[in-house]
Amino acid sequence: MIRPRLLGASLLLASALSIGSMPAAALADTGSAGSGSSSGSSSSSVQPPIPTGSVVLSITDRNLNLSGVQNARDAGGYRTTDGHTVRPGLVYRTAALNGASDTDLANLVARNVKSVHDLRTSAEQSLSGADKVPAGATEYHNDIIGQASPLVGLSTGSGGGALYQAFITAPGANAGFAAVLRDIETNPGAVLYHCTAGKDRTGWTSAVLLTILGVDHDTVVYDFMLSNYYRGAQSGDTLNGVTASELETAFSQANTTYGSFANYVSTGLGLTATDIATLKAKLLV
C-alpha cells in the first residue's frame, strides 16, 4: 500500500517509467536484430554488445521469444571465473508481463516458471496493468523503490545515478532484492523477475546474482548492456536504454554504504554463506 505522502511522487514515477516501456519483441543476442520487432522499436539498427576481455558465452541465443513482453531472456549461460557455467533454464528476466499473450504464457509454462517477482511500485502496476501470470506460477510483489525519496521519481524514466543509488539505500529495496534471490535458492522450478522495462531494477537483480555466482565483472556489464539491444535503444537513448555508468553507480553505492560488495550481500541483503553455497550448487555446472 502506498503511503499518502509518497502517492504523488509514486504516480509521477510510474508515469515516467511507463514512457520507456513501448512494446517491442525481445531479440536474440546474435542474428538479425530486426527480426520479430514490434512497431516503435528501433532495434533493426542496434547491434548486441561485442563480447570483449574476459566475457565468455556458453549460449548466444537467450531470447525467450515472447511477442508481448519486452527484454525477455534467460539469465544463465555465462562462465564463472572458476570455470563453471550458470545453468540456463532456471532464471529468467523480462519486462512487465501485463502484455503477455496466451502463447507467451504457454511458453513460460513450458519453461517451468513457478514464481514471478514483480519489482514495480503499486502505482506502476495500477497505471500499466497487472501481470498476466503463467498457470501454476505464484506471483510476488517486491516493491523496490516505492519508499525511495521523491527525487528518485523525477529521474526514474531515464534511469540515472539517483535511481541506481536507491537500489542500495531506499527503504525496502534490500528486502525486495533478497526475496528474489532466496526464492531462486529454494524454488524447485524456474524463477522470473521483472520491473517495468526489464532494464534497471531487473538489471541490478541480475548483476547481483551473477556476481554472487562468480561471474566476472566484464560479463556482468555485458549482460546488463544487452538491454539496449533487446529494447532497440540507440546510444544516448536514456529513456529506453541503459549505460554502464549507471550499473557502476550501484556497485559504488554498495561499496560506500557497506564497505564492499560482499558486505552488501551479507549485511544488506542478509544472505549467509550457506545461502550463497546453495545458490551456487543449484545454478552452476
C-alpha positions in Angstrom: 0.0 0.0 0.0 1.4 3.4 -1.0 2.0 5.8 1.8 -0.1 9.1 1.4 2.9 11.4 1.4 4.5 9.4 -1.4 1.5 9.0 -3.6 2.1 12.0 -5.8 5.8 11.0 -6.3 4.8 7.4 -6.9 2.4 8.3 -9.6 4.9 10.6 -11.3 7.5 7.8 -11.1 5.0 5.4 -12.6 4.2 7.7 -15.5 7.9 8.3 -16.2 8.6 4.6 -16.2 5.7 3.7 -18.5 7.0 6.1 -21.1 10.0 3.9 -21.6 8.1 0.6 -21.9 6.8 0.8 -25.5 6.0 -2.7 -26.8 8.8 -4.4 -28.6 9.7 -8.0 -29.0 12.8 -9.4 -27.3 15.6 -10.3 -29.6 18.3 -13.0 -29.7 21.9 -12.0 -28.8 23.0 -12.8 -32.4 21.4 -12.7 -35.8 19.1 -10.2 -37.4 18.2 -7.5 -34.9 15.1 -6.5 -36.7 13.6 -10.0 -36.7 10.3 -10.0 -35.0 10.4 -6.5 -33.6 7.2 -4.6 -33.0 6.3 -1.1 -34.1 8.0 1.6 -32.1 11.3 -0.4 -31.9 14.5 0.9 -33.4 16.2 -2.4 -32.9 16.8 -3.0 -36.7 19.9 -0.7 -36.4 21.0 -1.7 -32.9 23.6 -4.4 -32.6 24.3 -6.5 -29.4 27.4 -5.6 -27.5 30.6 -7.4 -28.6 32.0 -9.8 -26.0 35.4 -8.5 -25.1 38.0 -9.1 -22.4 37.0 -12.0 -20.2 33.4 -12.3 -21.5 32.7 -16.0 -22.4 29.3 -17.1 -23.6 28.1 -20.7 -23.4 24.8 -19.8 -25.1 24.3 -17.0 -27.6 20.5 -17.1 -28.0 18.9 -16.3 -24.7 15.8 -14.9 -26.3 12.5 -16.2 -24.8 10.6 -15.1 -27.9 7.7 -13.6 -26.1 5.7 -11.4 -28.5 4.0 -9.3 -25.9 6.8 -8.9 -23.4 10.0 -6.9 -23.8 13.5 -7.8 -22.9 12.6 -11.4 -22.2 15.7 -13.6 -21.8 17.5 -16.3 -20.0 19.8 -15.1 -17.2 22.0 -18.1 -17.5 24.7 -19.3 -19.9 27.6 -17.3 -18.6 31.0 -18.6 -17.5 32.3 -18.0 -13.9 35.9 -17.2 -13.1 36.4 -20.7 -11.7 35.3 -22.4 -14.9 31.7 -23.2 -14.1 28.7 -22.1 -16.1 25.4 -20.6 -14.9 22.7 -23.1 -15.8 20.2 -21.8 -18.4 16.5 -22.6 -17.9 16.3 -21.7 -14.2 16.2 -17.9 -14.0 14.5 -15.6 -16.4 14.4 -11.8 -16.6 11.8 -9.7 -18.5 9.8 -6.5 -18.6 6.3 -6.4 -17.2 4.0 -9.3 -18.1 0.8 -7.2 -18.4 1.1 -7.6 -22.2 1.8 -11.3 -22.3 -0.2 -13.2 -24.9 -1.7 -16.7 -24.3 1.2 -18.1 -26.4 3.7 -16.2 -24.2 2.1 -17.6 -21.1 2.2 -21.2 -22.6 5.9 -20.6 -23.4 6.6 -19.7 -19.7 4.6 -22.7 -18.5 6.7 -24.9 -20.8 9.8 -23.4 -19.2 8.5 -24.5 -15.8 8.2 -20.9 -14.4 6.9 -21.3 -10.9 7.5 -17.8 -9.5 7.0 -14.3 -10.9 8.6 -11.5 -8.9 7.2 -8.1 -9.8 9.6 -5.3 -8.8 7.3 -2.4 -9.8 5.6 0.0 -7.5 1.9 -0.2 -6.8 1.4 2.9 -8.8 3.2 1.4 -11.8 1.0 -1.7 -11.5 -2.1 0.4 -11.4 -1.0 2.5 -14.4 0.3 -0.2 -16.7 -1.8 -3.1 -15.6 -1.4 -6.3 -13.5 0.8 -9.1 -14.7 -0.6 -12.0 -16.6 0.9 -14.9 -14.7 1.6 -18.3 -16.3 -0.6 -21.2 -15.0 1.0 -22.9 -11.9 3.1 -19.9 -11.0 2.9 -17.8 -7.9 3.3 -14.0 -8.2 5.2 -11.9 -5.6 5.2 -8.1 -5.3 8.6 -6.9 -4.2 8.4 -3.1 -4.5 12.0 -1.8 -4.7 11.7 2.0 -4.9 8.2 2.8 -3.7 9.6 4.2 -0.5 12.5 6.0 -2.1 13.0 9.7 -2.0 10.5 11.6 -4.2 13.6 12.9 -6.1 14.2 9.5 -7.4 10.9 9.6 -9.2 12.0 12.7 -11.1 14.8 10.8 -12.9 13.4 7.3 -13.0 12.0 7.4 -16.5 15.5 7.9 -17.9 17.5 5.9 -15.3 20.3 7.9 -13.8 22.5 7.8 -10.7 19.9 8.6 -8.2 17.8 5.6 -9.2 20.7 3.2 -9.0 21.8 4.6 -5.7 18.3 4.0 -4.4 18.6 0.3 -5.2 21.0 0.2 -2.3 19.7 2.9 0.0 15.9 3.0 -0.4 13.8 1.5 2.5 12.6 -1.9 1.4 15.0 -2.3 -1.5 17.2 -4.8 0.2 14.3 -6.9 1.3 12.9 -6.9 -2.2 16.0 -8.0 -3.9 16.8 -10.5 -1.2 13.3 -12.1 -1.6 14.1 -12.8 -5.3 17.4 -14.3 -4.5 16.1 -16.5 -1.7 13.3 -17.8 -4.0 15.8 -18.7 -6.7 17.8 -20.5 -4.0 14.9 -22.7 -2.8 12.3 -22.9 -5.7 12.2 -26.3 -7.4 11.1 -24.6 -10.6 12.3 -21.6 -12.6 12.0 -18.1 -11.3 11.2 -15.0 -13.4 11.7 -11.4 -12.2 10.8 -8.1 -13.9 10.2 -4.4 -13.4 8.5 -2.2 -16.0 11.1 -2.2 -18.8 13.2 -5.0 -17.5 16.4 -3.0 -17.6 17.0 -1.1 -14.3 15.7 -2.9 -11.2 15.8 -6.1 -13.2 19.3 -5.4 -14.4 20.6 -4.8 -10.9 19.0 -8.1 -9.8 20.8 -10.0 -12.5 24.1 -8.1 -11.8 23.9 -9.1 -8.1 23.0 -12.7 -8.9 25.8 -13.2 -11.5 28.4 -11.5 -9.2 27.4 -13.7 -6.3 27.8 -16.8 -8.6 31.3 -15.7 -9.5 30.8 -14.3 -13.0 33.4 -11.7 -13.8 32.6 -8.0 -13.9 33.1 -7.6 -17.6 30.5 -10.3 -18.2 28.1 -8.8 -15.7 28.3 -5.5 -17.6 27.8 -7.3 -20.9 24.6 -8.8 -19.6 23.4 -5.5 -18.3 24.1 -3.7 -21.6 22.1 -6.3 -23.6 19.0 -4.4 -22.6 19.9 -1.8 -25.2 19.9 -4.5 -27.9 16.7 -6.2 -26.7 14.9 -2.8 -26.4 16.3 -1.3 -29.6 17.9 1.6 -27.7 20.4 3.7 -29.7 23.4 5.1 -28.0 22.4 8.0 -25.8 18.7 6.9 -25.6 18.5 7.1 -21.8 14.7 6.6 -21.8 14.8 3.1 -23.4 18.4 2.1 -22.7 21.0 1.8 -20.0 24.6 2.9 -19.6 27.5 1.1 -17.9 28.0 4.0 -15.7 24.5 3.5 -14.1 25.5 0.0 -13.1 28.8 1.2 -11.7 26.9 3.7 -9.7 25.0 0.9 -7.9 28.2 -1.1 -7.3 29.9 2.1 -6.0 27.0 2.8 -3.7 27.1 -0.7 -2.3 30.8 -0.2 -1.5 30.1 3.2 0.0 27.2 2.0 2.2 28.6 -1.4 3.2 32.3 -1.2 2.6 32.3 -3.9 0.0 30.0 -5.9 -2.3 30.5 -8.9 -0.1 29.2 -6.9 2.9 26.3 -5.6 0.9 25.3 -9.2 0.2 25.8 -10.4 3.8 24.7 -7.4 5.7 22.4 -5.5 3.3 20.7 -8.5 1.7 21.1 -10.8 4.6 22.4 -13.8 2.6 24.6 -16.2 4.6 27.5 -18.3 3.4 25.0 -21.2 3.3 22.6 -19.2 1.1 25.4 -18.5 -1.4 26.7 -22.1 -1.4 23.1 -23.3 -2.1 22.7 -20.8 -4.9 25.9 -22.0 -6.5 25.1 -25.6 -6.1 21.8 -25.1 -7.8 22.8 -22.7 -10.6 26.3 -23.7 -11.5 27.5 -26.7 -13.6 
